[in-house]
Amino acid sequence: MVHGFLTKGRCSWCLALVVVLSSSGCSPRLERMSPREIVKLSNKAAKSRDRELLKRLAYVPEGQTREQVQATVDSLIEKSTESSTAGAMFKSLFRFKAGAERIYGDRAYVYLYAGSVVTACRPYAVLALAKQDGMWKIRGERRECETPEFWRRILQTSPEDTDALYYLGLRYSSEERVMFNSTQKWPDGDKVGNTFVVVPHDTVKATQYFDEYLRKAPNGFWAPVIQDGSGAPIRKDGLRKAQEALRTNPDDLEALGVLACNYENLGFYRKSKLAAQRFVALAPDDNKFRRGEAMRDRIRTSDFNLAVQKEYFDKNPEKLKEVEAELGFKLFDGEVTLP
């Protein structure tokens, strides 16, 4: 699967990515060039190691100096021209190409596809450009250089920009884990120390955003990866079906089991514990795949996981405020309900 390859740090190397795009002749007048032509020109500049031109094509964010941008450009050129075996193999196996462009006032986007020698091209990323000094300049990969708050505003001001729906769906469905040094102790008495804490997100909103994207743009750029689940993983699991089943029958054991497992993975430990408790209360002797034993274990571990998670948020109150605003309910206080 090509989508998602090398996702970490995309914004820092997105100019290097365009090195592998197909180049073409462009007008020397930068001010007259379209966003797509700018992307292709940056490819040509990177191949020729033209630092000055790349510097002119790179957008300078507020608070940064051109010297900082130049340092980034130098690093990107080195990455793009590395002669290592791994780098050569990557360039020979994978192919990137620039697709369509979209312009919304002073911002624009160029759509990138990726494929390999044996697979067809698939949606990969979207490069964001903005007007600066009278010309289009590359800001970075859209998912990295724009905020969820910006995308929400876009839904109000530019409803035809359906990419915002996809990015918001990713924002709410992606599993977020942060490293944290906890003072909690394992059941055997040993200190936990460094561990990963799950930061919850609103998966219901994720599904709604993905579904809305498909409704508005069934043939849109991101539609294939939403439909097959590779770019919208939350749509592939049984969470939504289990939630719907429990609304119809609150004693549905299969649904309770699915919810207990999913809520634990998503960091909703109070909900996971409640689902497991209800399962055990309804079927205390259930031995199908040892589910009863698994549910009792989940009840015991939920309190421990919750304690570690709460310790993290106690030390990061602003993060807790952000998460609870997104979820619409208190993570550690108040009544817990299902589904």
QUISULTA-V151096 format. One record per run of one state. SS is the DSSP state (h for helix, s for strand, l for the rest). FROM is the first residue (numbers start at 0). TO is the last residue. If there is no record, write none. Layout:
# QUISULTA-V151096
ss: <SS	SS>
from: <FROM	FROM>
to: <TO	TO>
This chain:
# QUISULTA-V151096
ss: <l	h	l	h	l	h	l	h	s	l	h	l	h	s	l	s	l	s	l	s	h	l	h	l	h	l	s	l	s	l	h	l	h	l	h	l	h	l	h	l	h	l	h	l	h	l>
from: <0	9	20	29	32	34	47	50	57	58	65	80	84	93	104	106	116	121	132	134	141	145	147	157	162	173	175	185	190	199	202	216	222	227	232	235	238	248	252	265	268	282	287	315	316	327>
to: <8	19	28	31	33	46	49	56	57	64	79	83	92	103	105	115	120	131	133	140	144	146	156	161	172	174	184	189	198	201	215	221	226	231	234	237	247	251	264	267	281	286	314	315	326	338>
